[in-house]
């Protein structure tokens, strides 16, 4: 295989030998270390392959043996370059293109984020940009291990991450802790913290693991009320407070919280109706430079544009900063419409469902819904209350209780 590659780059010819003494010609080639291969006998001589360098040494041997040689075929790089000798700009362009591809292969041009739930892809990309490891960064300047450690320390909800580079693509795999959001707050600080109410509500469940509880189940509380103090009283033998031990409170506090719900739906609205007019154009974006079609004109206004962007890549892991942008211009007209009562109720139900889904995504349990819809002259008004059960735990620094020197002294038990 290697010998074939060498022969191709050096070039060789397939020739036909004829004349007085072809056998003597072959013997002289051997004595002069001229390599020939694929030797075949013919009626009036021989056919064989010989390198370009060897062919140039045959003149004295042909004269001495009174033989003749004729080239049948030419093979190899030298002959292909000669064939394209009048296309120097094409060959130069190919070389420049190959050099550009090689240069661009040293950068990151695509980033894929997997496994994220709480952290959006935009947050991860922003983090990478601040750490100088985003699009267009040289691969040799990126320390994947250091990035993984920084990402975990910056976002406590990330419990595992793996950052790998394949070709010009960076893959960020994330595993998150799917506990409620308050568990991510930094509570283990040098100063103690109280647990305070995050919302108004009625306590329905309370489990205290650390600290001194201030309220009990069934207690109504307001937002900001202290639920568990971040200290523990140490009593002396007389039942008096000798000192306070300060630590961050730890407890589960569930309360019945009522949300007020309000939504308005105007009776009249503007609806976009398609006119059927449609035009498509293609653009090319290289890095931040956009090459537009100078001959394109969109449909008559008003119109909306739907864009579809595809990044050019040779393989799944070798991307380039070249994008094909497909833009579809869709014409429409505005029509004044009026909601019927049935349509308004359907829209109100959809909005309410979306609101409730958002609450449930935050770990809030829906217990009751009291919502009504009223019609006025110009709009439908949806209002009512949503009963829920949720954790109302939030934190604030514990206020240090001043003690006099006498209070801090131990009790004298002598007679």
DRENKOL-593203 format. One record per residue (C-alpha): x, y, z; residue number from 1. Coordinates in Angstrom, 3 decimals. Example, Ala and Ser with C-alpha at 12.3 -4.5 7.8 and 13.67 -1.06 7.14 Angstrom:
2
c1 | c2 | c3 | n
12.300 | -4.500 | 7.800 | 1
13.670 | -1.060 | 7.140 | 2
% end
This chain:
415
c1 | c2 | c3 | n
0.000 | 0.000 | 0.000 | 1
2.746 | 2.450 | 0.962 | 2
4.726 | 1.589 | -2.185 | 3
1.667 | 2.305 | -4.339 | 4
1.264 | 5.736 | -2.710 | 5
4.932 | 6.552 | -3.333 | 6
4.628 | 5.493 | -6.985 | 7
1.527 | 7.712 | -7.382 | 8
3.203 | 10.829 | -6.006 | 9
6.392 | 10.289 | -8.066 | 10
4.479 | 9.348 | -11.227 | 11
4.964 | 6.391 | -13.597 | 12
4.143 | 5.324 | -17.181 | 13
2.889 | 2.166 | -18.844 | 14
5.006 | 1.517 | -21.973 | 15
5.334 | -0.946 | -24.893 | 16
8.869 | -2.163 | -25.850 | 17
9.744 | -3.516 | -29.318 | 18
12.857 | -3.898 | -31.494 | 19
16.004 | -6.026 | -32.062 | 20
16.928 | -7.220 | -28.518 | 21
14.202 | -6.575 | -25.923 | 22
15.561 | -9.285 | -23.584 | 23
18.969 | -7.573 | -23.514 | 24
17.141 | -4.302 | -22.759 | 25
15.538 | -5.890 | -19.671 | 26
18.904 | -7.239 | -18.496 | 27
20.569 | -3.834 | -18.841 | 28
17.719 | -2.215 | -16.861 | 29
18.373 | -4.680 | -14.053 | 30
22.121 | -4.007 | -14.090 | 31
21.475 | -0.235 | -13.925 | 32
18.965 | -0.632 | -11.008 | 33
16.074 | 0.660 | -13.101 | 34
12.865 | -0.736 | -11.569 | 35
10.161 | -2.113 | -13.853 | 36
6.965 | -3.938 | -12.843 | 37
3.810 | -5.489 | -14.262 | 38
5.924 | -6.997 | -17.088 | 39
3.882 | -8.706 | -19.849 | 40
5.042 | -10.418 | -23.054 | 41
3.514 | -9.368 | -26.420 | 42
3.939 | -10.570 | -30.028 | 43
6.706 | -8.114 | -30.841 | 44
8.116 | -7.286 | -27.401 | 45
7.008 | -6.452 | -23.882 | 46
4.727 | -4.088 | -21.936 | 47
5.546 | -2.878 | -18.415 | 48
5.380 | -0.008 | -15.915 | 49
8.339 | 2.218 | -15.148 | 50
8.814 | 5.331 | -13.002 | 51
9.262 | 8.751 | -14.551 | 52
12.813 | 8.938 | -13.181 | 53
13.612 | 5.490 | -14.598 | 54
12.110 | 6.363 | -17.998 | 55
14.476 | 9.330 | -18.300 | 56
17.482 | 6.939 | -18.007 | 57
16.467 | 4.665 | -20.912 | 58
17.935 | 6.601 | -23.882 | 59
21.443 | 4.978 | -23.899 | 60
19.986 | 1.513 | -23.236 | 61
17.517 | 1.851 | -26.127 | 62
20.330 | 2.940 | -28.454 | 63
22.588 | 0.068 | -27.395 | 64
19.862 | -2.613 | -27.822 | 65
18.314 | -1.043 | -30.948 | 66
14.839 | -1.140 | -29.361 | 67
11.970 | 1.322 | -29.362 | 68
9.601 | 2.333 | -26.556 | 69
6.172 | 3.937 | -26.737 | 70
4.155 | 5.362 | -23.837 | 71
0.680 | 3.838 | -23.550 | 72
-0.634 | 5.488 | -20.373 | 73
0.516 | 8.006 | -17.777 | 74
-0.260 | 7.755 | -14.034 | 75
0.419 | 9.818 | -10.901 | 76
0.398 | 13.309 | -9.391 | 77
2.913 | 14.968 | -11.775 | 78
0.715 | 14.221 | -14.801 | 79
-2.477 | 15.414 | -13.036 | 80
-0.807 | 18.680 | -12.090 | 81
0.373 | 19.092 | -15.660 | 82
-3.175 | 18.450 | -16.878 | 83
-4.436 | 21.346 | -14.740 | 84
-1.469 | 23.633 | -15.471 | 85
-3.781 | 26.237 | -17.044 | 86
-5.994 | 26.274 | -13.973 | 87
-3.521 | 27.680 | -11.470 | 88
-6.095 | 29.846 | -9.746 | 89
-8.304 | 26.805 | -9.178 | 90
-5.430 | 24.833 | -7.675 | 91
-4.383 | 27.808 | -5.552 | 92
-7.972 | 28.208 | -4.351 | 93
-8.133 | 24.561 | -3.346 | 94
-4.914 | 24.919 | -1.365 | 95
-6.179 | 28.066 | 0.347 | 96
-9.477 | 26.346 | 1.154 | 97
-7.668 | 23.366 | 2.665 | 98
-5.518 | 25.724 | 4.746 | 99
-8.570 | 27.643 | 5.947 | 100
-10.351 | 24.438 | 6.982 | 101
-7.254 | 23.345 | 8.895 | 102
-7.072 | 26.729 | 10.655 | 103
-10.771 | 26.749 | 11.598 | 104
-10.496 | 23.228 | 12.997 | 105
-8.601 | 24.686 | 15.958 | 106
-11.659 | 26.578 | 17.275 | 107
-15.039 | 25.792 | 18.878 | 108
-17.931 | 26.454 | 16.482 | 109
-20.771 | 24.455 | 18.037 | 110
-21.885 | 23.899 | 21.641 | 111
-24.423 | 21.282 | 22.718 | 112
-25.970 | 21.330 | 26.223 | 113
-27.637 | 18.141 | 27.524 | 114
-29.451 | 17.219 | 30.750 | 115
-30.304 | 20.751 | 31.908 | 116
-33.695 | 21.467 | 33.512 | 117
-33.487 | 24.352 | 35.991 | 118
-30.561 | 25.916 | 34.153 | 119
-31.567 | 27.124 | 30.709 | 120
-29.271 | 26.694 | 27.731 | 121
-28.871 | 30.487 | 27.599 | 122
-27.544 | 30.512 | 31.189 | 123
-24.973 | 27.803 | 30.388 | 124
-23.852 | 29.585 | 27.198 | 125
-23.550 | 32.862 | 29.125 | 126
-21.404 | 31.095 | 31.737 | 127
-19.116 | 29.699 | 29.036 | 128
-18.825 | 33.126 | 27.441 | 129
-17.771 | 34.722 | 30.740 | 130
-15.198 | 31.947 | 31.197 | 131
-13.815 | 32.626 | 27.669 | 132
-14.829 | 29.172 | 26.441 | 133
-17.606 | 30.034 | 24.019 | 134
-18.008 | 30.127 | 20.238 | 135
-14.823 | 30.998 | 18.400 | 136
-12.484 | 30.119 | 21.283 | 137
-9.276 | 28.257 | 20.514 | 138
-9.530 | 24.671 | 21.713 | 139
-6.028 | 24.703 | 23.187 | 140
-7.050 | 27.560 | 25.533 | 141
-9.943 | 25.599 | 27.084 | 142
-9.388 | 23.596 | 30.283 | 143
-12.400 | 21.270 | 30.444 | 144
-11.652 | 20.015 | 33.977 | 145
-11.415 | 23.561 | 35.353 | 146
-14.655 | 24.515 | 33.568 | 147
-16.478 | 21.553 | 35.129 | 148
-15.351 | 22.518 | 38.633 | 149
-16.272 | 26.188 | 38.127 | 150
-19.713 | 25.292 | 36.782 | 151
-20.477 | 23.072 | 39.790 | 152
-19.327 | 25.717 | 42.284 | 153
-21.151 | 28.551 | 40.496 | 154
-24.494 | 26.709 | 40.355 | 155
-25.184 | 24.547 | 43.458 | 156
-28.062 | 22.766 | 41.690 | 157
-25.534 | 21.149 | 39.341 | 158
-24.292 | 17.977 | 41.053 | 159
-22.377 | 16.509 | 38.086 | 160
-21.102 | 17.818 | 34.792 | 161
-18.913 | 16.635 | 31.946 | 162
-17.425 | 18.935 | 29.307 | 163
-15.816 | 17.317 | 26.273 | 164
-14.468 | 18.583 | 22.961 | 165
-14.805 | 16.526 | 19.800 | 166
-13.588 | 18.105 | 16.583 | 167
-14.956 | 21.667 | 16.594 | 168
-17.899 | 20.786 | 18.868 | 169
-18.111 | 21.171 | 22.650 | 170
-20.566 | 18.958 | 24.543 | 171
-21.749 | 20.015 | 28.014 | 172
-23.557 | 17.235 | 29.913 | 173
-25.269 | 18.283 | 33.154 | 174
-27.032 | 16.442 | 35.973 | 175
-29.068 | 18.586 | 38.362 | 176
-30.426 | 18.089 | 41.853 | 177
-34.205 | 18.062 | 41.361 | 178
-35.041 | 19.189 | 44.922 | 179
-37.192 | 22.272 | 45.622 | 180
-35.508 | 25.568 | 44.905 | 181
-35.120 | 26.656 | 48.524 | 182
-32.764 | 23.737 | 49.145 | 183
-30.208 | 25.421 | 46.882 | 184
-29.920 | 28.559 | 49.010 | 185
-26.693 | 29.103 | 50.822 | 186
-27.611 | 28.556 | 54.462 | 187
-24.366 | 27.220 | 55.908 | 188
-22.766 | 30.593 | 56.528 | 189
-20.740 | 31.867 | 59.461 | 190
-23.753 | 33.774 | 60.823 | 191
-26.931 | 32.056 | 62.012 | 192
-30.213 | 32.455 | 60.122 | 193
-33.872 | 32.438 | 61.149 | 194
-36.589 | 30.849 | 59.064 | 195
-39.195 | 33.447 | 58.093 | 196
-42.450 | 33.182 | 56.144 | 197
-42.098 | 33.708 | 52.392 | 198
-45.888 | 34.267 | 52.009 | 199
-49.006 | 34.938 | 54.040 | 200
-50.671 | 31.693 | 55.048 | 201
-51.945 | 29.239 | 57.649 | 202
-49.443 | 26.680 | 58.993 | 203
-50.643 | 23.124 | 58.235 | 204
-47.463 | 21.109 | 58.795 | 205
-44.198 | 21.841 | 60.594 | 206
-41.148 | 19.695 | 61.359 | 207
-38.240 | 21.430 | 63.141 | 208
-34.769 | 19.889 | 63.029 | 209
-32.681 | 22.801 | 64.291 | 210
-33.520 | 26.089 | 66.031 | 211
-36.356 | 27.247 | 68.280 | 212
-39.881 | 27.150 | 66.751 | 213
-41.950 | 30.310 | 67.250 | 214
-45.238 | 29.151 | 65.685 | 215
-47.203 | 25.907 | 65.657 | 216
-49.568 | 24.129 | 63.293 | 217
-52.746 | 26.182 | 62.868 | 218
-51.016 | 29.550 | 63.334 | 219
-51.788 | 32.208 | 60.722 | 220
-48.638 | 34.067 | 59.633 | 221
-47.758 | 37.091 | 57.509 | 222
-44.939 | 37.359 | 55.037 | 223
-41.712 | 38.094 | 56.951 | 224
-42.894 | 36.646 | 60.298 | 225
-40.238 | 34.585 | 62.100 | 226
-41.187 | 30.899 | 62.124 | 227
-38.064 | 29.322 | 63.658 | 228
-35.361 | 31.270 | 65.519 | 229
-31.769 | 30.562 | 64.603 | 230
-30.705 | 30.003 | 68.214 | 231
-31.257 | 27.602 | 71.119 | 232
-31.601 | 28.737 | 74.736 | 233
-29.338 | 27.046 | 77.300 | 234
-30.980 | 27.118 | 80.749 | 235
-29.317 | 26.944 | 84.145 | 236
-30.575 | 24.950 | 87.131 | 237
-32.962 | 27.761 | 88.066 | 238
-34.637 | 27.578 | 84.670 | 239
-33.177 | 30.894 | 83.567 | 240
-31.428 | 31.508 | 80.275 | 241
-27.681 | 31.155 | 80.752 | 242
-26.641 | 31.621 | 77.136 | 243
-27.745 | 31.290 | 73.523 | 244
-26.283 | 28.925 | 70.968 | 245
-26.633 | 30.398 | 67.488 | 246
-27.037 | 28.217 | 64.430 | 247
-28.967 | 28.299 | 61.164 | 248
-32.520 | 27.072 | 61.662 | 249
-33.615 | 23.992 | 59.733 | 250
-37.275 | 23.021 | 59.335 | 251
-39.999 | 22.005 | 56.899 | 252
-42.918 | 24.439 | 57.075 | 253
-45.991 | 23.856 | 54.905 | 254
-48.793 | 26.413 | 54.864 | 255
-52.130 | 26.977 | 53.179 | 256
-51.541 | 29.967 | 50.904 | 257
-54.272 | 31.702 | 48.924 | 258
-53.420 | 33.425 | 45.645 | 259
-55.595 | 36.106 | 44.075 | 260
-56.226 | 35.502 | 40.402 | 261
-57.159 | 38.207 | 37.893 | 262
-57.307 | 38.100 | 34.107 | 263
-58.904 | 40.351 | 31.498 | 264
-59.946 | 39.385 | 27.967 | 265
-60.937 | 42.261 | 25.640 | 266
-64.077 | 41.557 | 23.606 | 267
-62.539 | 42.947 | 20.437 | 268
-59.198 | 41.818 | 19.130 | 269
-57.131 | 41.944 | 15.956 | 270
-56.631 | 38.650 | 14.144 | 271
-53.921 | 38.006 | 11.562 | 272
-55.408 | 36.386 | 8.470 | 273
-53.064 | 34.932 | 5.866 | 274
-53.311 | 36.417 | 2.381 | 275
-51.596 | 33.404 | 0.821 | 276
-48.662 | 35.518 | -0.365 | 277
-45.363 | 33.750 | 0.308 | 278
-41.760 | 34.312 | -0.739 | 279
-38.622 | 32.435 | 0.243 | 280
-35.063 | 33.686 | 0.192 | 281
-31.735 | 32.240 | 1.250 | 282
-28.866 | 34.016 | 2.958 | 283
-25.406 | 32.909 | 4.015 | 284
-23.915 | 33.944 | 7.341 | 285
-20.179 | 33.581 | 7.901 | 286
-19.280 | 34.363 | 11.497 | 287
-21.162 | 37.663 | 12.036 | 288
-21.242 | 38.675 | 8.376 | 289
-24.533 | 38.184 | 6.535 | 290
-24.555 | 37.824 | 2.755 | 291
-28.028 | 38.735 | 1.522 | 292
-29.675 | 38.104 | -1.808 | 293
-29.504 | 41.503 | -3.588 | 294
-32.232 | 40.547 | -6.063 | 295
-34.855 | 39.532 | -3.495 | 296
-37.874 | 41.676 | -2.670 | 297
-40.338 | 40.573 | 0.050 | 298
-44.110 | 40.410 | -0.246 | 299
-46.143 | 43.551 | 0.332 | 300
-46.461 | 44.651 | 3.941 | 301
-47.640 | 43.624 | 6.421 | 302
-45.765 | 40.333 | 6.609 | 303
-44.043 | 38.117 | 9.138 | 304
-40.742 | 36.336 | 8.685 | 305
-40.030 | 32.721 | 9.656 | 306
-36.309 | 31.918 | 9.753 | 307
-34.674 | 28.499 | 9.679 | 308
-30.905 | 28.402 | 10.319 | 309
-28.710 | 25.400 | 9.469 | 310
-25.031 | 25.239 | 10.389 | 311
-22.663 | 23.718 | 7.862 | 312
-20.727 | 20.665 | 9.065 | 313
-18.703 | 17.861 | 7.470 | 314
-19.406 | 15.321 | 10.234 | 315
-21.422 | 15.267 | 13.470 | 316
-18.466 | 16.782 | 15.332 | 317
-16.818 | 18.993 | 12.706 | 318
-18.790 | 22.248 | 12.420 | 319
-17.773 | 25.454 | 10.648 | 320
-18.904 | 29.059 | 11.331 | 321
-20.970 | 29.031 | 8.145 | 322
-24.775 | 29.115 | 8.298 | 323
-27.497 | 28.820 | 5.676 | 324
-30.446 | 31.047 | 6.587 | 325
-33.793 | 30.227 | 4.987 | 326
-36.297 | 33.049 | 5.406 | 327
-39.971 | 32.694 | 4.537 | 328
-41.996 | 35.892 | 4.157 | 329
-45.715 | 35.319 | 4.806 | 330
-48.195 | 38.038 | 3.972 | 331
-51.227 | 38.672 | 6.177 | 332
-53.957 | 41.221 | 6.826 | 333
-55.452 | 42.424 | 10.094 | 334
-59.139 | 41.789 | 10.728 | 335
-61.181 | 43.132 | 13.638 | 336
-62.899 | 40.294 | 15.522 | 337
-65.145 | 39.941 | 18.584 | 338
-64.978 | 37.052 | 21.049 | 339
-68.172 | 35.126 | 21.679 | 340
-68.905 | 34.144 | 25.271 | 341
-67.943 | 30.565 | 24.451 | 342
-64.613 | 31.643 | 22.943 | 343
-63.897 | 33.929 | 25.912 | 344
-64.526 | 31.086 | 28.391 | 345
-62.266 | 28.770 | 26.411 | 346
-59.485 | 31.373 | 26.365 | 347
-59.978 | 32.080 | 30.076 | 348
-59.722 | 28.340 | 30.840 | 349
-56.492 | 28.100 | 28.823 | 350
-54.947 | 31.077 | 30.655 | 351
-55.993 | 29.682 | 34.043 | 352
-54.579 | 26.246 | 33.208 | 353
-51.258 | 27.799 | 32.198 | 354
-51.172 | 29.748 | 35.485 | 355
-51.881 | 26.600 | 37.528 | 356
-49.287 | 24.608 | 35.584 | 357
-46.685 | 27.268 | 36.393 | 358
-47.518 | 26.953 | 40.106 | 359
-47.261 | 23.151 | 40.027 | 360
-43.911 | 23.320 | 38.259 | 361
-42.653 | 25.248 | 41.305 | 362
-43.748 | 22.389 | 43.590 | 363
-46.951 | 24.105 | 44.771 | 364
-49.953 | 21.820 | 45.411 | 365
-53.316 | 23.131 | 44.189 | 366
-56.128 | 22.404 | 46.697 | 367
-59.054 | 24.510 | 45.482 | 368
-60.121 | 26.950 | 42.742 | 369
-62.772 | 29.645 | 43.119 | 370
-62.789 | 31.573 | 39.855 | 371
-65.652 | 33.309 | 38.035 | 372
-65.930 | 35.145 | 34.705 | 373
-67.898 | 38.392 | 34.345 | 374
-68.798 | 40.348 | 31.228 | 375
-68.533 | 44.129 | 31.062 | 376
-69.100 | 46.476 | 28.145 | 377
-65.679 | 46.053 | 26.562 | 378
-64.095 | 42.987 | 28.152 | 379
-64.471 | 39.753 | 30.066 | 380
-63.032 | 39.821 | 33.602 | 381
-61.827 | 36.588 | 35.232 | 382
-61.178 | 36.795 | 38.984 | 383
-61.097 | 34.626 | 42.055 | 384
-58.776 | 32.794 | 44.450 | 385
-56.528 | 29.738 | 44.226 | 386
-56.014 | 27.671 | 47.373 | 387
-52.613 | 25.955 | 47.641 | 388
-50.273 | 24.082 | 49.965 | 389
-46.642 | 25.118 | 49.677 | 390
-43.406 | 25.503 | 51.560 | 391
-43.042 | 29.047 | 52.937 | 392
-39.443 | 28.658 | 54.095 | 393
-37.089 | 31.585 | 53.529 | 394
-34.137 | 32.878 | 55.540 | 395
-32.897 | 36.025 | 57.223 | 396
-29.903 | 36.637 | 59.546 | 397
-30.608 | 35.955 | 63.225 | 398
-30.639 | 38.987 | 65.495 | 399
-28.053 | 38.547 | 68.265 | 400
-29.574 | 38.924 | 71.752 | 401
-27.490 | 41.116 | 74.029 | 402
-26.802 | 39.617 | 77.469 | 403
-25.474 | 41.416 | 80.514 | 404
-22.333 | 40.134 | 82.199 | 405
-24.422 | 39.002 | 85.194 | 406
-26.701 | 36.938 | 82.931 | 407
-23.697 | 35.296 | 81.339 | 408
-22.120 | 34.334 | 84.710 | 409
-22.878 | 30.826 | 86.021 | 410
-25.139 | 30.540 | 89.118 | 411
-23.340 | 30.279 | 92.511 | 412
-24.627 | 27.092 | 94.164 | 413
-22.688 | 27.497 | 97.504 | 414
-24.613 | 28.061 | 100.791 | 415
% end
